[in-house]
Structures are given as C-alpha cells and as structure tokens.
Amino acid sequence: MHFRKPCLRLATVIAAAALTVMPVPAADEDGKKHLLFLGGSDFFAHDSVSHGMFTMAKIGERSGLFGVRFRTDLELVSKQRLGGNRKNLDYFDAVMFYTQGDLPISEEQKADLMRSVKEDGKGVLVVHSGTDSFRETWPEYIEMVGGAFINHPWHQEVRVLVDDRQHPVTRHFKGPFAITDEIYQVDRYDRSKLRVLMSLDTASVDMAKDGVKRTDGDFALAWVREFGKGRVFTCLLGHRSEVWDVPDIQKMWLEAFRWVVGITDGETASLPLRTDDD
C-alpha cells in the first residue's frame, strides 16, 4: 500500500523558495526559457517537493538557461488566456510534474496539455510520483509518461546502471553508481516504446521481497521518449531530498531540460534490457 500523508505548509515553503531564487526581471524579459514546475496536490506531497523546486530554480539560475514558476495547482495547465500575470501553456517551454494522485483537471485542460506537447512540441519532465498522477483518470497522460506507479518495494542504497552513456542526459555519468532512495515499480510500461537511460541493478536488492511484481527483471529508473512533436523525460528517483543534492543528478536534470526543449539531440530508439554493467 502506498501511504499518503499531508504536507504541512507546502505552499508557504514554495513561496519562500521562489522569493529566494527567482530574480527580477522575469524570464520573459531576460531571454531565458520557461519551466512550469507542478508539485504535490491538495491531499499529499512528498517532503522533497519544495526542495526539488528550489533545486530546479537554482539549476536554472546558475546555468542562465531557464526560470521556474512553481504551482501546487493546475490552473496554468491551459491554453486559454488567463487574467493578471498568470501565464498559460503557450508561455512555457516545458512542464515538470512532481505531482501525485488524481488531481482535479478539466477535459479541456487535458486536451490543451496534449496539444501543447504533441502539436506545439513542448517538453515534459516527470519526477518520481509524477508517475503516480492521474493513474485512474487520464490514460493519455500515463501513455505520455511511459509508466504508472505500482508500489515501492525498496527504500535503501541501490546500484544504478547507466544503460545509455552516449545520450546527453546521462553521458556525464562515469558508470554505475550507488544511491539511497525509494525505488518505484511501474506498470503500463513498454520498453519497446522508450529509450531507457538508467535502470536498477537487481543484484543490489532483494528480489524475493514482498511486493516485487515484475518478473522480467526490467526495472527502468529513467527514460526518454518522443510524444508527437514533444519530448518527455521521466526519472523515478527523487523521493529523498538528499538525491536532489547529488551533483550528477542536478547535471542530469539540467541536461534533461536542455534535451526536452530541443537544445540538444539524443536517440529515442529502444535499447535491449541490460544483462551486465559493461
């Protein structure tokens, strides 16, 4: 069972982070690209959501590449004109989901996001519980993301295999690495429709543990895909705040943003399941 707990004062924490890292002038005035980071939900958010938002803002600030707008609601997921200083999907170059659950969203908003990605070529970044969003209410979102959360059999130090050391998102990794995090298991996942960039070394965990459902040994942790004209990067890591502080993980998110917005290019054709760490 995936236990849910309330996230106290998340909006307050996010607002404080935004004031700390979001400089003036706004991104549309200084030539930066624009990222809409959606975090949490009305009833649950990981403790690391606000830290992830802060980290992405710092990555954008240090690189000079993008500015971030934080939201814990889905109001801006729209192509309709919004009042005041509220921006819609036409303004953003990419949307990042660290959301959870079946959040309230209209059919018009769903269609607007899909048009933004599939027709306008906007980017999508998905973190950890972004795969635990809209599982019961939005099949096309799950198709776009590439998998849906089942459970997390392990929360421990694991060994991560780098399946693709040529892709711009992961080529800075020198090889397999150890990390401590909550490891998701997903379904509605088809390796033939994705390019897996990183996967779990199953030798580093107890495969006989209760809750392990996959029998094919295919525990992907990060992948890319094209979705219409758009590009999608999904990474199941990020439950723990400490994961966001790892320099190579921060580099991964920078390069993922660069890739989904079309600054860099990388293969999206499927790779076979790894059987070793060569």
Beta strands, then each sheet from edge to edge (+ up, - down):
strand 1: 33-40
strand 2: 66-71
strand 3: 94-99
strand 4: 123-127
strand 5: 148-162
strand 6: 177-187
strand 7: 195-200
strand 8: 220-227
strand 9: 230-235
sheet 1: 2+ 1+ 3+ 4+ 9+ 8- 7+ 5- 6+
end
